[in-house]
Amino acid sequence: MAVVISPVASTAVETFLAQRSAISGASENTLKAYHGDLLEFISFMTLHKGAPQGLKPLTQINLRDMRSWMAHARSTGLGARSLSRKLSAVKSFYRWLAEREAFDPTSILSARPPKYERKLPRPLAEDAALEVLNTVEMQSIHGWIGARDTAVVTLLYGCGLRISEALALKGKDAPLSSTLRIFGKGDKERIVPVIDLAREAVDHYLRLSPYSSDPHTALFRGARGGPLNPRQIQKTMQQTRLQLGLPATATPHAMRHSFATHLLSAGGDLRSIQELLGHASLSTTQTYTEVDEARLMDIYNRTHPKA
């Protein structure tokens, strides 16, 4: 059954999202997710309360109402992680609304997210990461394509780029200098050092590529000359991991995880790694300390004579 949302509530959501986009530079995907989450929340409250939820009714929602919404969401099969994300969207909206309408949002902000086990990144061992770089080129019979895929994967591991960031590079970015200006999630800008291995891999690809470099088009080209599809790199990584006998977690993104974990193991500090990865929150980067601790405990349990 379609639920009619109060025009006033709908306008409030649109205004909140517009301001969030302008102030924090939230990505289009984030804004779209927030929009869906908030309309879903207001729709539930409309049915739950039996009346349209204008601004005044929205300010009167209590903790019991919040618990009813969360229980309903879980009953539909929604996972704890997804519900936590939705709750975060609702709380962000209510912080904004409370400042605008001058009411106490404690009943909403005090709602606790469900507990869930956070998944740790699954990096490769250092020798495995190097084997990947040496094997990627073998996955294509066309030399330039093998060189292209090697260059992309080297940027993921050597510079900690997301695959979308590597494929967003333009012809004007080459030849690569000692640093790259990267625009990540939410269009957040960061400066990333470029290691010699990555520069050499990109130079090698450009020498072999049958397509001339254009400053305003994609640096990495597909077989027909258009922008390279990330699916091709995912497919190449899948073939590589099968050849090397690596686990299914050996994905393109695992190379970025490996970059961070190996830097941390070598003595890198969390703040620097946070900046290199473009994480908005240090808590996201801190998951790599848990990975390192888990790795050390595994080595301890396997090798200590009294373990």
QUIRA-V290278 format. One record per residue. RES is the residue in one small letter. PSI is psi in whole degrees, 0 to 359 (none if undefined). Layout:
res: (RES,RES)
psi: (PSI,PSI)
This chain:
res: (m,a,v,v,i,s,p,v,a,s,t,a,v,e,t,f,l,a,q,r,s,a,i,s,g,a,s,e,n,t,l,k,a,y,h,g,d,l,l,e,f,i,s,f,m,t,l,h,k,g,a,p,q,g,l,k,p,l,t,q,i,n,l,r,d,m,r,s,w,m,a,h,a,r,s,t,g,l,g,a,r,s,l,s,r,k,l,s,a,v,k,s,f,y,r,w,l,a,e,r,e,a,f,d,p,t,s,i,l,s,a,r,p,p,k,y,e,r,k,l,p,r,p,l,a,e,d,a,a,l,e,v,l,n,t,v,e,m,q,s,i,h,g,w,i,g,a,r,d,t,a,v,v,t,l,l,y,g,c,g,l,r,i,s,e,a,l,a,l,k,g,k,d,a,p,l,s,s,t,l,r,i,f,g,k,g,d,k,e,r,i,v,p,v,i,d,l,a,r,e,a,v,d,h,y,l,r,l,s,p,y,s,s,d,p,h,t,a,l,f,r,g,a,r,g,g,p,l,n,p,r,q,i,q,k,t,m,q,q,t,r,l,q,l,g,l,p,a,t,a,t,p,h,a,m,r,h,s,f,a,t,h,l,l,s,a,g,g,d,l,r,s,i,q,e,l,l,g,h,a,s,l,s,t,t,q,t,y,t,e,v,d,e,a,r,l,m,d,i,y,n,r,t,h,p,k,a)
psi: (128,137,129,120,139,131,325,318,319,318,321,319,315,319,317,313,322,318,322,321,318,321,312,353,35,145,162,321,320,315,321,318,316,317,312,318,317,319,323,318,313,324,316,314,328,314,318,319,343,22,154,145,89,189,316,312,323,327,350,6,134,180,326,320,318,317,325,318,315,321,320,317,317,327,340,359,7,132,162,319,316,320,322,321,317,318,321,321,316,316,319,317,318,329,316,315,324,322,324,321,357,62,167,114,16,320,328,315,339,353,127,136,153,149,142,155,116,131,130,149,150,81,166,157,157,317,325,320,319,323,321,311,326,347,338,318,338,352,356,144,348,118,320,327,320,320,322,310,323,318,317,310,326,325,325,316,320,335,355,27,151,156,324,326,321,318,350,351,144,168,328,344,348,149,147,139,195,345,158,140,113,138,109,213,139,19,28,129,141,157,127,127,146,121,157,321,321,318,317,322,319,318,318,318,314,326,326,339,136,354,134,147,130,128,331,2,173,137,318,120,149,177,330,5,349,179,140,131,133,335,328,320,322,318,318,319,323,316,321,314,326,320,323,354,33,160,167,343,355,77,173,320,334,335,323,317,319,320,310,316,319,327,316,317,331,2,8,146,154,320,318,317,322,315,321,324,339,28,134,328,140,331,329,317,329,342,334,335,325,323,315,319,319,322,317,320,325,316,317,311,330,336,339,132,336,7,none)
